Amino acid sequence: MKAAVMRANNEALSFEDVRHDEPGPGEVLVKTVASGICHSDLTVIEGGLPVPPPTILGHEPAGIVEAVGAGVTDFHPGDHVIGCITNWCGVCRYCTEGRPYLCLTQYFGRPGGMKPRLCDAQDHEIHQFANLSSFAEHMLVPERSLVKIRDDMPLDRACLIGCGITTGLGAALNTVRIPAGASVAIVGCGGVGLAALQGARIVGAGRIVAVDAQPWKLELASKLGATHVVDASSGDPVRGVQEATGGGADFVFECIGLVPTVQQSVMMTGRGGTTVLVGVVPVHQMVSLSAADITLQEKKITGSYMGSNRFRFDMPRYVDFYLDGRLKLDEMISSRISLGELNGAFDRMRKGEAARQVVVFE
């Protein structure tokens, strides 16, 4: 199969013929139909997340089941599926208390002693990213990395639900559960931020303030539900949010993952409000905050990992949201590209020229 391989950090991906193994016990072979391109993939390429090369990236996929391994009963050839990075075991503390997105098995690959799932033409192992590696024509994945969806859901839109939509929408619906009428600020209007914004709209938030330095993203945010916009390139975004919300927002979602924007997001949060850290700051960076500001205004800061999802419950619901018109996905797709155009897509991502780009496989 054709795949895009990261051979080294900060270098272009190479396009190679790669071999996948046959499905083992509890595994599913999926023909990849579409894969969104997430900023976390770029973070790995640039060394902000410690993933060793050679690796096939991509973790926002939708596809069709081709074969299943021994013991798999939840999936059958022909099923339409979405893949998710939060693989779960079902028996650990986190799974049994209702937080399967924190299950430690999501970081495990095949058990020791088994062949690698992926190898190059010289039979050298290629690492699998997040048990998915969707920048390839096929994926060999654990069955608990998949959810079956309706056949009438277009897969080039369904793939967005695999990461960006679930991360942003879930931050609003699951992590903090925005109450109707609350004021909300969204810092960063890429795919994840626009999903969080739509979550705020869906639950009936009052003022929804979109913050970005790209005017075209603010225009898109207005179409998707923002009541106010703040152009961070033409003034102080903290003051802009404070003016739009009467002193600070009840909920501020930081959806970029930069030290300065995390600091600004806490400052944009009103008294008694909550800052939700959704974007991933590179692991080697620390964020300095005013403890007095947090204490004296009783602000709260919380992380949101993958939208606090229970993806086999949430993702079919998000599919319904799209098909009944509540969730807008078509408007978020900046372009559809082939696998061989990935490097150019990451260049556009670096320049802030795209909301969400989708690799579509023939």
C-alpha positions as CSV (number, residue, x, y, z in Angstrom):
1,M,0.0,0.0,0.0
2,K,1.0,3.6,-0.5
3,A,1.8,5.6,2.7
4,A,3.4,8.9,3.8
5,V,6.3,8.1,6.1
6,M,8.0,10.5,8.5
7,R,11.6,9.5,8.3
8,A,13.0,12.3,10.4
9,N,11.7,15.4,12.2
10,N,11.5,18.7,10.4
11,E,11.8,17.0,7.0
12,A,9.3,16.4,4.2
13,L,7.3,13.1,4.4
14,S,8.3,10.4,1.9
15,F,5.8,8.5,-0.1
16,E,6.6,4.8,0.0
17,D,5.2,1.3,-0.6
18,V,4.6,-0.2,2.9
19,R,3.3,-3.6,4.0
20,H,0.8,-4.2,6.7
21,D,0.4,-7.6,8.5
22,E,-2.8,-9.6,8.5
23,P,-5.3,-8.9,11.3
24,G,-4.4,-10.6,14.5
25,P,-6.8,-11.4,17.4
26,G,-8.9,-8.3,18.2
27,E,-7.7,-6.4,15.1
28,V,-9.4,-4.9,12.1
29,L,-8.1,-4.1,8.7
30,V,-9.7,-0.9,7.3
31,K,-9.5,0.6,3.8
32,T,-8.8,4.2,4.4
33,V,-11.3,6.4,2.5
34,A,-10.5,9.8,4.0
35,S,-8.2,11.3,6.7
36,G,-8.3,14.8,8.1
37,I,-5.0,16.6,8.7
38,C,-4.6,17.6,12.3
39,H,-2.2,20.1,13.8
40,S,-1.0,17.4,16.2
41,D,0.5,15.7,13.1
42,L,2.5,18.8,12.4
43,T,3.5,19.1,16.1
44,V,5.0,15.6,15.8
45,I,6.8,16.5,12.6
46,E,8.3,19.5,14.2
47,G,9.4,17.6,17.4
48,G,6.8,19.0,19.8
49,L,5.5,15.5,20.6
50,P,8.0,12.7,21.2
51,V,7.2,10.2,18.5
52,P,10.1,8.3,17.0
53,P,10.6,8.0,13.3
54,P,10.1,6.2,11.0
55,T,6.4,6.7,11.6
56,I,3.2,6.9,9.5
57,L,1.2,9.8,10.9
58,G,-2.5,10.6,10.6
59,H,-5.1,10.0,13.2
60,E,-8.4,11.5,11.9
61,P,-9.7,8.7,9.6
62,A,-12.8,7.2,8.2
63,G,-13.0,4.1,6.1
64,I,-14.5,0.7,5.4
65,V,-13.7,-2.6,7.1
66,E,-12.0,-5.1,4.8
67,A,-11.2,-8.0,7.2
68,V,-11.3,-8.8,10.9
69,G,-9.1,-11.0,13.2
70,A,-10.0,-13.7,15.6
71,G,-12.5,-12.8,18.3
72,V,-13.8,-9.6,16.6
73,T,-17.6,-9.5,16.8
74,D,-18.3,-5.8,16.7
75,F,-17.3,-5.3,13.1
76,H,-17.8,-7.0,9.8
77,P,-16.4,-6.4,6.2
78,G,-18.3,-3.5,4.6
79,D,-18.9,-1.6,7.9
80,H,-18.3,2.1,7.7
81,V,-16.1,3.2,10.6
82,I,-14.4,6.2,12.2
83,G,-11.0,5.7,14.0
84,C,-10.1,7.4,17.2
85,I,-6.8,7.6,19.2
86,T,-8.4,6.8,22.6
87,N,-8.3,3.0,22.4
88,W,-9.8,1.6,25.7
89,C,-9.6,-1.7,27.6
90,G,-12.9,-1.6,29.4
91,V,-11.7,-2.9,32.8
92,C,-9.2,-0.4,34.2
93,R,-10.0,2.3,36.8
94,Y,-10.5,5.0,34.1
95,C,-12.8,2.9,31.9
96,T,-14.9,1.6,34.7
97,E,-15.4,5.1,36.2
98,G,-16.6,6.5,32.9
99,R,-13.5,8.1,31.6
100,P,-12.2,5.7,28.9
101,Y,-10.4,8.5,27.1
102,L,-7.8,8.3,29.9
103,C,-7.2,4.6,29.5
104,L,-3.5,3.7,29.3
105,T,-4.0,1.1,26.7
106,Q,-4.3,3.8,24.0
107,Y,-0.5,4.1,24.2
108,F,0.1,0.3,23.7
109,G,0.7,-1.3,20.3
110,R,0.8,-5.0,19.6
111,P,1.7,-7.3,22.5
112,G,5.4,-8.3,22.7
113,G,6.4,-11.2,20.5
114,M,4.1,-10.3,17.6
115,K,5.3,-9.0,14.2
116,P,5.0,-5.3,13.7
117,R,1.8,-4.1,12.1
118,L,3.7,-2.1,9.5
119,C,7.0,-2.7,7.7
120,D,8.8,-1.0,4.8
121,A,10.0,-2.6,1.6
122,Q,13.2,-3.8,3.4
123,D,11.1,-5.4,6.1
124,H,12.1,-2.8,8.7
125,E,9.5,-1.8,11.2
126,I,7.6,1.4,10.7
127,H,6.0,2.8,13.9
128,Q,2.2,3.2,14.0
129,F,1.0,6.5,15.3
130,A,-1.8,6.4,17.9
131,N,-2.7,2.8,16.8
132,L,-4.0,4.3,13.5
133,S,-1.5,5.8,11.0
134,S,-4.2,7.0,8.6
135,F,-1.8,8.6,6.0
136,A,-1.9,5.2,4.3
137,E,-4.3,3.4,2.0
138,H,-5.0,0.8,4.8
139,M,-5.0,0.8,8.6
140,L,-4.5,-2.3,10.8
141,V,-5.9,-1.3,14.1
142,P,-7.3,-2.6,17.4
143,E,-11.1,-3.1,17.3
144,R,-11.4,-0.8,20.2
145,S,-10.0,2.1,18.2
146,L,-13.1,2.0,15.9
147,V,-16.7,2.9,16.0
148,K,-19.3,1.9,13.4
149,I,-21.4,4.7,11.9
150,R,-24.4,5.1,9.6
151,D,-23.8,4.2,5.9
152,D,-25.4,7.4,4.8
153,M,-22.7,9.6,6.4
154,P,-20.2,10.9,3.8
155,L,-16.8,9.5,4.9
156,D,-14.9,12.6,3.7
157,R,-16.8,14.5,6.4
158,A,-17.0,11.7,8.9
159,C,-13.2,11.6,9.2
160,L,-13.3,15.1,10.9
161,I,-15.2,13.6,13.7
162,G,-12.3,11.2,14.4
163,C,-10.3,13.9,16.2
164,G,-10.9,17.6,15.6
165,I,-14.6,17.7,15.9
166,T,-14.6,15.3,18.9
167,T,-11.9,17.3,20.6
168,G,-13.5,20.7,20.2
169,L,-17.2,19.7,20.4
170,G,-16.5,17.4,23.3
171,A,-14.6,20.1,25.2
172,A,-17.8,22.2,25.2
173,L,-20.3,19.4,25.7
174,N,-18.4,16.9,27.9
175,T,-15.5,18.5,29.7
176,V,-17.2,21.6,31.0
177,R,-20.8,21.3,29.8
178,I,-21.5,25.0,29.0
179,P,-24.9,26.1,30.4
180,A,-27.3,27.9,28.2
181,G,-26.7,31.7,28.2
182,A,-23.1,31.5,29.3
183,S,-20.5,33.7,27.6
184,V,-17.8,31.9,25.7
185,A,-14.5,32.8,24.0
186,I,-12.8,30.6,21.5
187,V,-9.1,31.3,21.1
188,G,-7.9,29.9,17.7
189,C,-10.4,29.3,14.9
190,G,-8.9,26.3,13.2
191,G,-10.7,23.0,13.1
192,V,-10.7,22.3,16.8
193,G,-11.7,25.8,17.7
194,L,-14.5,25.9,15.2
195,A,-15.8,22.7,16.6
196,A,-15.8,24.1,20.2
197,L,-17.5,27.2,18.9
198,Q,-20.3,25.0,17.3
199,G,-20.6,23.2,20.6
200,A,-21.2,26.5,22.4
201,R,-23.9,27.4,19.7
202,I,-25.6,23.9,19.9
203,V,-26.0,24.2,23.7
204,G,-27.4,27.7,23.6
205,A,-24.5,29.8,24.8
206,G,-25.1,33.6,24.9
207,R,-22.2,35.6,23.6
208,I,-19.7,33.6,21.6
209,V,-16.5,35.5,20.9
210,A,-14.1,34.1,18.3
211,V,-10.5,35.2,18.5
212,D,-7.9,34.7,15.7
213,A,-5.3,36.7,13.8
214,Q,-6.7,35.6,10.4
215,P,-9.6,37.6,9.1
216,W,-10.9,34.8,6.9
217,K,-11.1,32.5,9.9
218,L,-13.1,35.1,11.8
219,E,-15.5,35.4,8.9
220,L,-15.9,31.6,8.9
221,A,-16.4,31.6,12.7
222,S,-19.3,34.2,12.3
223,K,-21.0,31.8,9.8
224,L,-20.7,29.0,12.2
225,G,-22.2,30.8,15.2
226,A,-19.9,33.5,16.7
227,T,-21.7,36.5,17.9
228,H,-18.6,38.6,18.2
229,V,-15.1,38.4,16.7
230,V,-11.8,39.8,17.9
231,D,-8.9,40.2,15.4
232,A,-5.8,39.5,17.4
233,S,-3.6,41.0,14.7
234,S,-5.0,44.5,15.1
235,G,-5.2,45.1,18.9
236,D,-5.1,43.6,22.4
237,P,-7.3,40.4,22.2
238,V,-7.6,40.2,26.0
239,R,-9.2,43.7,26.1
240,G,-11.3,42.8,23.1
241,V,-12.8,39.7,24.8
242,Q,-13.3,41.6,28.1
243,E,-15.2,44.3,26.2
244,A,-17.4,41.9,24.3
245,T,-18.3,39.9,27.5
246,G,-18.5,42.6,30.1
247,G,-15.3,41.9,32.0
248,G,-14.3,38.4,30.8
249,A,-15.9,35.2,29.5
250,D,-17.5,32.5,31.6
251,F,-15.6,29.9,29.5
252,V,-12.5,30.4,27.4
253,F,-11.3,27.6,25.2
254,E,-7.6,27.8,24.2
255,C,-7.4,25.8,20.9
256,I,-4.0,26.7,19.6
257,G,-1.4,25.3,22.1
258,L,1.0,28.2,22.4
259,V,2.4,29.6,25.7
260,P,1.3,33.3,25.0
261,T,-2.3,32.3,24.0
262,V,-2.6,30.1,27.1
263,Q,-1.6,33.1,29.2
264,Q,-4.0,35.4,27.3
265,S,-6.8,32.9,27.7
266,V,-6.5,32.9,31.5
267,M,-6.6,36.7,31.4
268,M,-9.7,36.7,29.2
269,T,-11.5,34.5,31.7
270,G,-13.9,36.4,33.9
271,R,-14.3,36.1,37.7
272,G,-15.3,32.6,38.6
273,G,-14.9,31.5,35.1
274,T,-13.1,28.5,33.5
275,T,-10.2,28.3,31.1
276,V,-10.2,25.1,29.1
277,L,-6.9,24.1,27.6
278,V,-7.6,22.2,24.4
279,G,-4.6,22.9,22.3
280,V,-1.4,20.9,23.0
281,V,1.5,23.0,24.1
282,P,4.8,21.3,23.1
283,V,5.9,19.0,25.9
284,H,9.2,20.8,26.5
285,Q,7.6,24.2,27.2
286,M,6.2,25.5,30.5
287,V,3.5,28.2,31.0
288,S,3.9,30.9,33.6
289,L,0.7,32.2,35.2
290,S,-0.3,34.6,38.0
291,A,-1.4,32.4,40.9
292,A,-2.9,35.5,42.6
293,D,-5.1,36.3,39.6
294,I,-6.4,32.7,39.6
295,T,-6.9,32.7,43.4
296,L,-8.4,36.1,44.0
297,Q,-10.9,35.8,41.1
298,E,-11.5,32.1,41.7
299,K,-10.7,31.2,38.1
300,K,-10.5,27.5,37.2
301,I,-8.1,25.9,34.7
302,T,-8.8,22.5,33.3
303,G,-7.4,20.4,30.5
304,S,-9.6,18.7,27.9
305,Y,-8.1,15.6,26.3
306,M,-9.8,14.5,23.1
307,G,-13.1,16.2,24.2
308,S,-13.4,13.9,27.3
309,N,-14.9,11.4,24.8
310,R,-16.7,8.1,25.1
311,F,-16.3,7.8,21.4
312,R,-18.5,4.9,20.7
313,F,-21.3,6.9,22.2
314,D,-20.3,10.4,21.2
315,M,-19.3,9.9,17.5
316,P,-22.6,8.4,16.3
317,R,-24.3,11.3,18.0
318,Y,-22.1,13.8,16.2
319,V,-22.9,12.1,12.9
320,D,-26.6,12.6,13.7
321,F,-25.8,16.3,14.5
322,Y,-24.3,16.7,11.0
323,L,-27.1,14.9,9.2
324,D,-29.9,16.9,11.0
325,G,-28.1,20.2,10.3
326,R,-26.9,21.1,13.8
327,L,-23.2,20.5,13.1
328,K,-21.6,22.2,10.1
329,L,-18.8,20.2,8.6
330,D,-18.8,21.1,4.9
331,E,-18.0,24.7,5.7
332,M,-14.9,23.7,7.7
333,I,-13.2,21.8,4.9
334,S,-10.7,24.1,3.1
335,S,-9.6,21.6,0.6
336,R,-9.6,17.9,-0.4
337,I,-6.2,16.6,-1.5
338,S,-4.5,13.4,-2.6
339,L,-1.9,11.6,-0.4
340,G,0.9,12.9,-2.5
341,E,-0.1,16.5,-1.7
342,L,0.5,16.1,2.1
343,N,3.7,18.1,2.4
344,G,2.0,21.1,0.7
345,A,-0.9,20.8,3.1
346,F,1.4,21.0,6.1
347,D,3.0,24.2,4.5
348,R,-0.5,25.7,4.3
349,M,-1.1,24.7,7.9
350,R,2.1,26.4,9.0
351,K,0.9,29.6,7.3
352,G,-2.6,29.5,8.8
353,E,-4.2,29.2,5.4
354,A,-6.6,26.3,6.1
355,A,-9.2,25.4,8.6
356,R,-9.3,21.6,7.9
357,Q,-7.8,19.8,5.0
358,V,-8.8,16.2,4.1
359,V,-6.8,13.5,2.3
360,V,-9.2,11.6,0.1
361,F,-8.1,8.1,-1.1
362,E,-9.3,6.7,-4.4
